[in-house]
């Protein structure tokens, strides 16, 4: 029974329809209906679906999924350097593009910083990286292969998912971030490492002030 279900779920027709619904139709509907204020419901709903498919079709061991052995000094060193440079660039961009939001959280709501630093990687970065890296790379490799096209496809879909915030900043930075995260995952196959990296960028984004463009409040303000 399990093998027959697995065979059905892996058929090209099913996978193609799934890709269209999950990666194109659903984000398009969210954008059209301006339902981005419910983004965590959509994110975790999609993540739950991806977990079920991954578990049925591709799961081997938790070690194989997380690859904590990739979280090493050698791998973290370039990630930290890239993150510092990117944070400086985001700071400069905020000063130029929207200086009124610069350091909004540290200045206006410093009490939420500890919770933010812990919560963002767990409730936002982790499900996103499971969907757009662990699941996407394994599920759609028959469409995009295992090399640069897969990285680009993951980044494009990641950016498109961020159009739901109805501003130019989120999808633009989403595409850049998508390229960075997908490249890290391509090299290491580590959900743990790419989640840590995404968490670093996300926390910088919110502390600097650009996080407003990745928050449902930006939609309500339209």
N, C-alpha and C positions, 0 to 999 in steps of 0.2 A: 504493500500500500504506500509506504513512504517513498519507495523508489519510483512508483508511478507518478506520485505527486511531484517529486523532484524533477522527473523527466518532463512533465507538463510545464512546470515553472521555468525550465531552461530552454524551452522551444523558442526559436527566433521570433515567431509571430507574437507570442506572449511577451517576450522581453521587449520587442519593439513597441508594442502598445503600452506597456508599462512605462518605458522611457518617455514616450510622448505625454502620457498623463502626468507622471511624477515630475518631469523636468521642464515641460513646456506648458501643458494645459493648466495644471494646478497653479503655478506661479502667475500665468496670464490671467486666470480668474481672480486671484487675489489682488493683482494690480488693477484690473478692471473694476472690481467691486470695492476697491480701497478697504480691504479687510485686513490690512497689515497690523492693525491694533491687536489682532488675535494671533500674532506671529508665533508665539510660543506654543499655542495649541497646534498650529500647522506644523511647526518644526518637530515637536515631539510625536505628533501623529504620523508624520512621514518617517521619522526615525524608528518608530515601533514597527511600521510596515517593513522597513529595510532590515531590521533585526530579525524579523520572522523569516524573510526570504533568505537572508544570509545564513541563518541558523539551519534552515532546511537544506540549502544547496551547497554551502561553501565552508561552513564552520568545521574546524579540526580541533583546535585547543585554544584556550584563552591565551596561552603563551604565544601561539602563532598569530593571534589577532592583535594583541597589544605590543608585542616585541619590545618589552622593557629593556632588553639587552642593548637596544640601539640608543638608549639615553646614556650616552657616554660623554666624557670630556671632549673627545675629538669631534663628536657630532654637535655638541652644544656650543662649542667655541664659535664657529661661523654663524650659528643661529643668533647668538647673543650680539655679535658684532653687527649683523644685518638688522637686528631689532633696534639697537641703539641708533644706528644711522637712519632707519625708517622713522623712529620716534622724533629725531631732530627735524626730519623733513616734514612730518605731520605738524610739529610745533610751528615751523616756519609757514606752512600752508595756512594754519589756523590764524596766525597773526595777519596774514594777507587777506584771507577769504572771509573770516568771521571773527574778528578780534574780541567781540563782546562775549563770545562763548569760551574764550581761553581760560582754562583752569576753573571752569564753573563749579565742578563738584568739589575740588579741594577748598575753594573759597566760600561756597554757599552751603554745601552739604557734606562736610568732612566726616561726619559720623557714619556715613554709609560706605566709606572707603574699605574698611576691613571686610565687610560682607561682599562688596563688589569684587575684591581681589580673589576671594574664594569662590563665589557663586558663578562669576562669568565663565571661567574655564569649565566648570562642571555642568551648568545648565544650558550653556550656549555653544561654547567652542567644541565640547565633546560630541554632542549629537550632530553638529554640522560636519565635523571631520569624519565621523563614522559614515554619514550619508555621502559626502562629496569625495571622500578618499577611500576608506576601507570597502564600502559597498560599491561605489561607482567604479573604482578601478577593477574590481573583481567581476562585477555584474556586466559591465559594458565593454570589456576588453575585446569581445568579438566584433564590436562596432568600430572601435578606435585603436585597437592594438595595444601594445604595452609601452610605447615610446612617447615621443614628444606630442603627438596628436592627442594622446590620452590626457596629458597635462593640460594642454590648451582647451580641450573639451570640458574638463573638470572646472577650469577657471571660468570659462564662458557661462556654464550653467550656474556656477556659484555666483557670478556677477548678476546674471539674470534674476536669480532668486532675491537679490537685494534691490531690484527695481521697485519692489513692493513698498519701499519707504518714500517713494514719490519725490526724489530729489536726485541731482546728478552726482553728489558726493558718494553715496552708498554704493551704487554699482561700479563706479570708477575705482574706488579703493577696494571694492570687493573683487574686481578682476585682478588687480595687482596682488592683493592678498591671496587670491585663489591660485595664481601662478606660483607664488612662494610656497604655499602649503602643499600644493600638488607636487611640486618639485621635491620637497622634503620627503613626502610619502613615497614618491617614485624611487628615490634613492635608498630609503630605509625600510619601507613597508611597515612602519611603526605608528600605530594609532596613538600610543602614549607620547611619542616625541612630537608628532604634528599637533596634538592637542595642547601640549605645553607651549609650543611655538605660537599657536593661534591665541592661546590665553594671554601670552605676553603682549601681543599686538592689540588685542581687544582691551586689555586693561589700560594700556597706554592711550588708546583712542579715547576712552571715556575720561581718563584723568586729564588729558590735554584739552578736551572739550568737543572733539569731533564726534564723540559718541552720540550726541544729540541726533545726528543724521542717521544713526542706526537704531533709533529708538522709536517706539510707536507714537510718542508725543510729537514727533516731527510730522507725522501724518495728520494728526488732529489739528495741528497748527496751519495746515494748508488752507 
